[in-house]
Amino acid sequence: MGASNIEILAYENTALGPLCLRRRELLSQPGTAVTEVTLNHEFLMSSYNTVSERQLATHALTVNDQDDLQVLVGGLGLGYTAGEVLASPRVASVEVVEFLPEVIDWLHQGLFPLAAQLKADSRLSLVVGDVYERLSRPPEKRFDLILIDVDHSPDEHLGDANASFYTEAGLAQAKAHLAPNGVLAVWSYAENSPFAGALHRVFRKVDVKRVTFNNDLINQITTDWLFFAWD
């Protein structure tokens, strides 16, 4: 890893700012390496704590227990949500819409821990695009699960244009992309009662799950929030 204990795997200037993919060995756990992403020099995600990203998929699969599921994932990240969906034999296809082509390139280059696994699965397709813009248009296809893990929270967006998705009007547009019994799931690092209220006004059923874990890298308890909605 070098004297700094950090290996820069890729550094890109993107439409959202400087994007860095790095790998480092944990000083507290020698021999344990984690892959991390920073955006605008701020921490974005890590391969170390992925429980909430994976539960976004597993709980949605519990709510919709049908077979032959068609799944749309907004945001590739390090691939843990997509990977968890693909672990289910009930899933027929997974389309991932990723805003930054650089992130998809990283996957093709094998720079992610899950890269080989994801690339080997023929059910996965990767598309460069804006998932929020996609969901604002009339649907060309309807999905059984729509899983969104793009922004930090409904109040803290990676792009200004994302805000409309979290409104009643935006959620109603997204709902049109769901098949019967379809589930919309949204990841957030923070609780958001106004967003939960908007979901309740658009969908008949809403489930808000707290995912709490011990983040021993910073020695504190962390809670992420998952929002699920369906009719």
Legacy VTK file of the C-alpha trace (Angstrom):
# vtk DataFile Version 3.0
C-alpha trace
ASCII
DATASET POLYDATA
POINTS 231 float
0.000 0.000 0.000
2.987 2.305 0.386
4.151 4.556 3.190
0.886 6.526 3.235
-1.134 3.296 3.599
-3.396 4.564 0.790
-3.345 3.441 -2.840
-5.113 5.704 -5.348
-6.836 3.415 -7.822
-8.404 6.153 -9.950
-8.840 9.907 -9.880
-11.298 11.569 -12.258
-12.634 15.055 -12.878
-16.356 14.503 -13.328
-19.548 16.489 -13.860
-20.045 16.454 -10.084
-16.447 17.323 -9.182
-13.231 15.407 -8.451
-13.949 11.723 -7.883
-11.391 9.446 -6.248
-11.326 5.682 -5.828
-8.796 4.549 -3.269
-7.820 1.478 -1.303
-6.223 1.496 2.114
-5.167 -0.986 4.734
-6.752 -0.418 8.117
-4.128 0.445 10.674
-6.399 -0.944 13.366
-6.803 -4.239 11.460
-3.553 -5.090 9.640
-4.230 -7.141 6.529
-7.751 -5.724 6.076
-8.072 -3.492 3.012
-11.088 -1.315 2.248
-12.077 0.426 -0.956
-13.393 3.978 -0.606
-14.830 6.691 -2.830
-14.527 10.428 -2.242
-16.324 13.158 -4.162
-15.088 16.746 -3.999
-12.527 15.460 -1.478
-15.307 14.398 0.910
-15.949 10.792 1.946
-18.786 9.223 -0.058
-18.804 5.447 0.492
-16.770 2.470 1.621
-16.626 -1.285 1.156
-16.218 -1.685 4.918
-19.755 -0.967 6.165
-22.301 -2.038 3.551
-25.117 -3.400 5.691
-27.649 -0.669 4.879
-26.943 -0.751 1.122
-27.522 -4.500 1.140
-30.634 -4.277 3.310
-32.134 -1.825 0.834
-32.240 -4.804 -1.532
-33.061 -7.624 0.866
-36.025 -5.890 2.511
-37.483 -4.847 -0.845
-37.217 -8.493 -1.929
-39.100 -9.481 1.215
-41.916 -7.018 0.545
-42.312 -8.183 -3.055
-42.078 -11.992 -2.892
-42.915 -12.625 -6.539
-40.652 -14.389 -9.045
-39.145 -13.181 -12.307
-38.530 -9.743 -10.829
-37.460 -6.828 -12.997
-35.310 -4.447 -10.971
-34.116 -0.879 -11.524
-31.256 0.409 -9.356
-30.454 4.105 -9.236
-26.758 4.553 -8.487
-24.049 1.909 -8.908
-21.794 3.009 -6.054
-19.490 0.125 -5.183
-22.130 -2.328 -6.356
-23.390 -3.725 -3.055
-27.095 -3.010 -3.646
-26.971 -4.489 -7.144
-24.959 -7.446 -5.902
-27.466 -8.204 -3.151
-30.382 -8.088 -5.595
-28.574 -10.407 -7.991
-27.997 -12.885 -5.153
-31.711 -13.704 -5.321
-32.743 -16.394 -7.837
-36.132 -14.663 -8.025
-34.562 -11.743 -9.911
-34.716 -11.930 -13.704
-32.938 -8.688 -14.594
-31.229 -5.733 -12.942
-30.723 -2.432 -14.750
-28.396 0.002 -12.995
-28.586 3.669 -13.991
-25.400 5.501 -12.998
-24.911 9.234 -13.561
-21.109 9.107 -13.780
-19.643 7.039 -16.625
-16.357 6.977 -14.727
-17.930 4.737 -12.066
-19.094 2.246 -14.681
-15.593 2.304 -16.190
-14.147 1.438 -12.780
-16.368 -1.639 -12.685
-15.294 -2.714 -16.176
-11.662 -2.275 -15.112
-12.208 -4.584 -12.159
-11.399 -1.955 -9.533
-14.326 -2.787 -7.209
-14.270 -5.682 -4.715
-17.460 -7.041 -6.365
-16.398 -6.267 -9.956
-15.744 -9.827 -11.113
-18.978 -11.101 -9.549
-21.085 -8.355 -11.109
-19.499 -8.584 -14.560
-20.076 -12.330 -14.654
-23.841 -12.023 -14.114
-25.701 -11.842 -17.430
-28.810 -10.460 -15.702
-27.027 -7.139 -15.043
-27.057 -4.194 -17.434
-25.375 -0.832 -16.819
-26.654 2.433 -18.258
-25.145 5.910 -18.036
-27.913 8.344 -17.164
-29.842 10.323 -14.576
-32.241 7.998 -12.794
-34.276 10.936 -11.473
-34.755 12.321 -14.969
-35.671 8.811 -16.127
-38.337 8.475 -13.442
-39.772 11.911 -14.253
-40.686 10.756 -17.779
-43.548 8.478 -18.787
-42.433 4.870 -18.343
-41.236 2.749 -21.227
-40.994 -0.247 -18.903
-42.338 -1.050 -15.467
-40.274 -2.562 -12.672
-41.080 -4.744 -9.702
-38.415 -3.054 -7.568
-36.933 0.432 -7.889
-34.013 0.933 -5.508
-32.535 4.424 -5.169
-29.160 5.007 -3.509
-27.821 8.229 -4.994
-28.098 11.173 -2.601
-26.937 11.473 0.992
-30.524 12.107 2.074
-33.797 13.626 0.799
-32.461 17.011 1.949
-28.844 16.640 0.844
-28.497 15.972 -2.867
-25.510 15.321 -5.101
-27.190 17.497 -7.738
-29.664 20.378 -7.400
-32.016 18.852 -9.950
-32.564 15.792 -7.736
-34.796 17.615 -5.243
-38.024 17.231 -7.226
-37.931 13.436 -6.888
-38.586 13.715 -3.138
-41.815 15.697 -3.577
-45.310 14.247 -3.919
-45.313 15.081 -7.624
-41.922 13.449 -8.153
-42.912 10.336 -6.237
-46.137 10.043 -8.226
-44.088 10.144 -11.431
-41.762 7.467 -10.067
-44.716 5.332 -8.976
-45.867 5.158 -12.595
-42.722 3.133 -13.335
-43.734 0.388 -10.885
-45.487 -2.783 -11.950
-48.405 -4.082 -9.831
-47.092 -4.938 -6.334
-43.948 -2.966 -7.157
-41.807 -1.476 -4.392
-39.930 1.816 -4.301
-36.971 1.846 -1.894
-34.773 4.843 -1.047
-31.543 4.967 0.997
-30.684 7.893 3.298
-28.078 8.552 5.958
-30.620 10.604 7.931
-34.221 10.365 9.058
-36.613 12.579 7.100
-40.203 12.932 8.292
-41.326 15.251 5.437
-40.176 12.668 2.888
-41.917 9.895 4.801
-45.056 12.049 4.803
-44.854 12.529 1.042
-44.510 8.771 0.589
-47.617 8.203 2.743
-49.608 10.585 0.563
-48.592 8.849 -2.677
-48.497 5.169 -1.629
-50.886 3.067 0.438
-48.106 1.384 2.441
-44.859 2.833 3.777
-42.181 1.190 5.909
-39.250 3.171 7.345
-36.406 1.019 8.623
-33.517 2.098 10.821
-30.259 0.253 10.184
-27.909 0.746 13.122
-24.383 -0.641 13.293
-21.147 -0.046 15.118
-18.805 1.861 12.819
-15.576 0.847 14.506
-13.513 2.875 12.044
-14.697 6.006 13.828
-15.721 4.288 17.082
-19.356 5.335 17.040
-22.814 3.925 16.425
-24.134 4.860 12.980
-27.755 4.775 11.803
-28.878 4.830 8.178
-32.518 5.077 7.117
-34.319 3.056 4.463
-37.689 4.114 3.059
-39.965 1.542 1.376
-43.294 2.305 -0.299
-45.822 0.226 -2.226
-49.536 -0.210 -2.853
LINES 1 232
231 0 1 2 3 4 5 6 7 8 9 10 11 12 13 14 15 16 17 18 19 20 21 22 23 24 25 26 27 28 29 30 31 32 33 34 35 36 37 38 39 40 41 42 43 44 45 46 47 48 49 50 51 52 53 54 55 56 57 58 59 60 61 62 63 64 65 66 67 68 69 70 71 72 73 74 75 76 77 78 79 80 81 82 83 84 85 86 87 88 89 90 91 92 93 94 95 96 97 98 99 100 101 102 103 104 105 106 107 108 109 110 111 112 113 114 115 116 117 118 119 120 121 122 123 124 125 126 127 128 129 130 131 132 133 134 135 136 137 138 139 140 141 142 143 144 145 146 147 148 149 150 151 152 153 154 155 156 157 158 159 160 161 162 163 164 165 166 167 168 169 170 171 172 173 174 175 176 177 178 179 180 181 182 183 184 185 186 187 188 189 190 191 192 193 194 195 196 197 198 199 200 201 202 203 204 205 206 207 208 209 210 211 212 213 214 215 216 217 218 219 220 221 222 223 224 225 226 227 228 229 230
